Structures are given as structure tokens and as C-alpha cells.
């Protein structure tokens, strides 16, 4: 009895020392507590190896859930010609499609597989644009080969599966990338009343010309091969110009495109401040103009909506010093799916000045215009933009 007590005490002491040095100790009790989630990759074809690798990655990063191959499984994996996507029915249960659309564009196969399984394990998309974030998905560059969840992502999965009963999560569908999954547009606005010379259409997103050869948009928007500058019609007019490179802001949802050649349109000036609460603003962009997700297609002509800046406290998860909380006019008009990165402007001495780039909903609601929206505060990062573009226009 004394020997067993001494052995138990020694084991506890060793575990404490190892934990203090960052080494994870898996005891028989903790291993037995892990929930087993079976995945069926029998329909995954040539991608089966990628899903086996994805399961091994998750098993090496988390301790409260174990992925094991079996037919049938809690997760059923398919292959088709669309975008990769995941459909969850409950935590640890659902379906995954490895879509050729992303593979053909050059996205890393095992990163896709690990990302989609991450959805089944309870993680939503977080389009940060960072390669280090597994759930950033397609917002990270095609060159990104990281297939490992970040420490925060792994910790969240362990939290969801912790204890004797796993946390309940809502059923949801996530798509690797598509126009209807990217960003923000205008619900209950109106067709553009002006021919904004600095307005830019950018492959399912909106952007703004800030210098003859530079454009600003949202970081989570894809980097296209070309953009259309100077037209409120996304399919005609203006000038189509090639994009030569992209530069992501290090902390907020803002990205710059350098154009391969300069255009003759007047860029939008960026002022030194965005304005106080109550400042009248306008948002502009293309995309669905009805509120529920996927309820309609993008209009050909950009829409606009007159809005105003409201208190940061009305937007959930806002980075106050570097983001703007913008009102959903009349409680039912505002940003929606289809066109992130679009301009938020305010009039200064009769001239539209650019203060924001559309980022995301401010109330975490999938139905648009049910709350204020969040915009990257461009005046707050004006010095960074000025440095990147080699000097903004005076």
C-alpha cells in the first residue's frame, strides 16, 4: 500500500514538472476520457491519404477527441467538382466534400482536409488571411502549406470536447470560398446615384482606388488577377487592370493591391480621422441586396446606403482603435454577403473621403442588417498605408 502511494505521488510530481516545461502528459484516465470520432474516407478517392494525414495532425494536437478511420463513420467524406465544404449536424458529426475547385487553384490538399475536419470538430471560419491560422482557409495565400491548427484552434477543440459531455454546437454549412461566402454588401440600399471614379470591382469583393496604382480592400478577400476601376457596373465600363501584388495589414482586415499600371481615375483621399459618433457616412458595393444568406445574386450595378458611425459598444468583437462600428440604418439596412472590402466614405468640404473598408457583421448574426457592421478604420492606419504605397496623394 505504501509503495503504491509513493509511486502515485512520484507520478503526480513528475507530471507537474513536465507540465511546467510545456510537455503534455496523457494519463490513462485522460486518454480514456477522449471521445472517439470515426471518419469514413472510403469515398475520398485519391484524397484518402490527405484525410488520413489530417486525422493524424488533429490527433497529435488535441487530447479530448480522437479521430479513427471506420466505415461507416461519424464523418463521411466525399469528392466533387465544387468548392471544399463541410456540413455539420452536431459536434463531431457531419459530412465533408473535398472539392476540386480549390485543388485546381493550387490550394494545399492536406491543409484543406484538416481545415474541413476542423469544422466538424466545432471550429467556424476565421478569414484572417494568416497562413498560421488553419481556419483562415482560402483567405490565406494559395502558397500556404500549413496544415496544422494553431494553439488557439487546438485549445478550442479541446474545450468543446472537454468533460463527460461535449459542448453542443449548431448545425452549419461552411464553404472553402465562394462569392456568397465573402464579405459584405448593401441590404435595402439603392442603385448608385453617382459614378464614383475610385470604385473598384474585385472578384466578388469591392475595393477603392487610393493612388493611381494602389487599391485597398479587405484582407479576407481573394487576390484576383485583375480588377475593374472607375465603373459602378461590375461587368462593363471603367478600366480593367492587372494586379501585381498584395500587401496584408498585420492586424486588421485590410489588404492593399498594387496595380501593374497606373489608371487615370481620381483616387479617394484618406483623411486623418474617421469621424466622431454620429458622423454621416455612405457605404457602397456589389452583392446580394436581401438579408438572408444566399437569398439572391449580386446586382450588376453597385448599391449605396447612407449610414452613420455609432458607438463601438454596439459592435461585438470590435478592435476599437482600428475599426469603425457603423449603423444598420432604420434597423434593417446595411452590410451583407457578397462584397467585402467596399468603401465607407464621408463628405469633407464636398468631397467624398475614404474612412473604412467593409469587414464583417457586428452582431455575429448570419442574417444581414440585423445589427451594425464593422469596418477597418483606414485613417487609423494611414501612416502604414502611406509607407506601403510610397506616399499617398496630397
N, C-alpha and C positions, 0 to 999 in steps of 0.2 A: 504493500500500500504506500509506504513512504517513498519507495523507488518510483512508483507511478506518479506520485505528486511532484517529486523532484524533476522527473522527465517533463511533466506538463509545464511546470514553472520555467524550465530551461527553454522549452519550445516557445512559450509566450515571450520570454525575454529576447530570444533570437528574432522572432517576428517583429518585435518592436524596433530592434536595432536596424533590421533590413528595411522596414517601412520608413524609418527616419532618413535612410540614404536613398530613398526613392525606388527601392526594389519591391515589386508587388509579390505578396505571398499568398498562394492559393492553398488553403487548407482543405481537408476532406469535407468539412462542413460547408465551406463556401462553394466548393466545386459541386457538391450535391444540390446546393440551392439554385444553381444556374438552370434557367429554363431552356429546354431544347426546342429549337425551331427547325423543322425539316424543310429543305428546299428540293424541288423536283426540277432538275435541269435536263431531263430526258428529251425535251422538245427544243433545247437550246442549240442544237446542231453544232457548228464549228465553234460556237462561243461557250460551249460547256466548260472548257478549260478556264476561261476567264471568270466564270461564276464560281468554279472550284477555288480559284485564286482569291476571289472576293470573299468567299466564306472563310478561308484561312486568315485573311487580313483581319476581318472582324473578330474572329476567334482569338487572335493574338492581341487585340486592343481592348476587349471588354471581358468582364468576368461574370456578369449576371445572365448572359444568354449564350447559347452555343448553337452554331449552325451545322447541321448534319444532312448529308445527301440521302434522299429517300424518295421512292415513288410509291404512292402519292405523297405530296408534301404540303406543309402549311403555305409555302410559296411555290407557285407554279410559274415557270419561266418559258416564254415564247420568243420567236423571232418573226419580224415582219419588215416591210419596206418603209415604215414611217419613222417618227422620232422615238427614241427610247422613252419609256414611261413606266410608271408604277401606279397600281391601283390597290389601295389598302382597304381591307374590310374591317380589321381590328388590329391591335398591336401584335405584330408577328405573323399576320395572315394577309394574303393578297396575291396579286399577280404582277409579273414584270414582263415587259417586252424589250428585247434588245433590237432596236430599230436601225436599219441600215442607213437611214438618212444621216445620222451623226457619224457613223463609221466611215461612210463615203466622204464626209467632210474632213476626216483626219483625226477625230477625237479618239483618245486612248481607250481601247476596249475594256481593259480591266478597271480603269477609272469609272467608266460608265456603269459596269456591272456592280462595283462596290457602292457607287452613288445610289443606284436604283434599289439595292437591298437596304441601304440606309433609310430610304423612305418607309419600307416595310417595318423597319426597326423603330419607327416613330419620328424620324427627322424630316422637317419640311425643307423646301428650297430656301437657301440664303444666297442670293445672287450678289455676292460681294466682289466678284471679279478676281479673287485671290486664288492662286493655284494651291496654296496651303490649306484651303477650306475645301473638303470633299464635296460638301453640299452647295458650293458655288456653281457646280455643274458647268453649263455651257457659257456662263459669264466669264470664266477663266479662258485664257487663250487656247487655241487648238494644240499648241505646242506643249501644254501642261500634261505631264505623265504621272502626276501624283495620284496614287490610288489608295492612300491611307487617310483615315479620318483624323482630324485634328484632336488634340487632347480634350478640347471642349466638346466636340461632337461625340467622342467615345464616352466621356463622362455623362453626357445627356442620355445616351442609350442605357448606360448602367443605372442611371436614376429611374428611367422608365420601367426597367425590368427588376428593380430592387424589391426586396421583401417577399413575403409569401404570396402576395397577389400583385400582378403587374398593373401599372397605371393604364387607365382606359384612354384611348385616343379615337378621334372621329375618323370615319371613313373618308377617303380623299383620293383624288387622282392628280398625279404630278407628271408633267411632260418636260423632257430634257430641254427643249427650246422650240418655240414657235411664236409667231406674231401675237397670237391671242394670249400668250403667257408672259409677254414682255411689256411691262410698264403701264403707262398712264395715258389717258386721253380726256375728252370732254363729254360729259353727260349733260343734257338739257342746255347746251350752248347754242350757238348759231353759226352758220357758214361765215367764213372770214369776210369782214367788211372792208379790209384794206389789203393791198398787195405788199405784204411785209417783205422787203428786199433781203432781209437777213434770215428768213425762214429756210430751214433745210430739212429735206426728207431723207431718212437714213435707214433703209431696210427694216421697216416695221417699227421704227422709232422716229422721234423728231429731234432736231438739233438746231443750233443757232450759230450763224457766222459771227465771229468776234474779231477777225482780222482777215485780210484778203485771202490768206491761205490757211486759216485755222478755224475750227468748228468746235463747239462744246456740246456735250450730250451727257447721258447717264452712264456710269461705269458698267452697269449690268446689261446694257445694250450690246449686241454683237458689233464687231468691227467689219463694215462692209467693204467691198472692193471699190465702190464709188457712191457718191451722194448727189442729190439734186438740190441746187441752191437757187433761191430767188423766185420760187413759184409757190402759190398756195395749192396748186394741183400736183399731186404726187406722181402723176404719170405723164405730165407734159409741161412744157414751158421751162423757164429758167435755164440753168446750165448744169449739165452732168459732168462731174469732175472726179478723178480717181483719188482715193485715199492712200497716202503713202505710209503713214504710221499712226499709232495710237499711244497716248500717254495717260495712265490712270492716276487720279489723285490718291495719295497714300491712305487716306482715312475715310472720306465720304464718297457718296455715289455720284461721282463726276468723272468724266473722261474727255480728253481732247483728241481731235483728229487733225493731223496735218494733211493738207491737200497737196497733190502733186504739182498743181499750178495755181496761181492766183486768179481770183474772179473779180469782176468789176463792180459787184454789188456793194452797197454801203453796209458795213458791219454794225451790229448793235453795240453801243457803248456800255461798259460795265461801270456803274457809279461806285463811290467809296463806301456807301452804306445801302442796305436793302430797304430801310424804312421802319418806322415805328408801328406798333399795333394799331390797326385801323387804316393803314395806308391802302389806297385803292390800287389794285393790280389787275392784270389780264393774263390768262393762260391760253396757249394756242397749240394745236396739234392735230394729228390724224389718228383714227382708231374707232372702236365701237362707241356709239353715242347712246346706247341703252345701258342700264345699270347692271343686270345680272351677268356674270361671267359667261362668255361665249354666246351671248344673245344676238349678236349681229356682226356684220363685217365692217371693215374700215371704210369711211367715206372717201371719195376721190378728192374732194376739196377740204382743206383743213377747217376745223371749227375753232371758235374762240368763246371765252366766257369771262365776264367781268367778275372779279373776286376781291378779297381783301386779306391783309395779314391779320391773324388772330394770335392770342397768347399761346406760347409754347405748351402750356399746361393742357391744352386741348388736343395735342398730338401725342400719342403713346410711342415711347421709344425714340423720341427726337433727340438729336445732338444739338442742343440749343444754340451754342455759339456759332455753329457752322451749318445750320439748317433752318428753314422757314416753315412755320405752320400756316397753312392757307385755308380759308373758309370754304365750306361747301355751300354756295350761295342758295338761299331760301331753303336750306336743309335737304335739297335734292339735286343739286347741280355741282359738278366738279370733275375730278380726275377719274379715269377708268382704264381698263386694259386696252393695249394696242399701240401706245405711243409714248414711252418714257423718254426722258431727256428733253422734252419740249420746253420752250421758253416761258418763264414768268416775267412779265415786264411791267414797268410803271412809267408814267409820264413825268418828265422833268423838263421844265421850260418848253413844253410842247413836243418833246422828242421822247420816243419810246426808249427806255433804258432797260437793259437786261439785269435782273436781280436773281433769278432762280432757274434751276434745271429740274424738271419733274422727276421725283424719285419713287414714292410709294404712298399707300394709304396710311393715314394717321390714326386709324382705329382698328387695324387688323381684321377688317371685315371684307370678305370676298365680294360683296355686293357694293358696287361703286357709288360714290357720292352720298354715302350714309354718314360720313363724318369728314372732318378736314383732311387735307393731304399734306405730305411733306416734300419739300423742295430743297435741293442743295443751294446754300446761300453763297452765290458767286462773289459778291463784294467782300465777304469774309475771307475768301481765298484769292483775292485779286492779285496780291503780290506773287503768289505761286504761279498763277496763270501768266502774269506778266513775264516772269522768268522763263517759263516753258516756251512761250511763243516768241521770245526775243523782243519783247516790248509791244504793249497794246497801243492802238491808235490813240492819239492825244484827244 
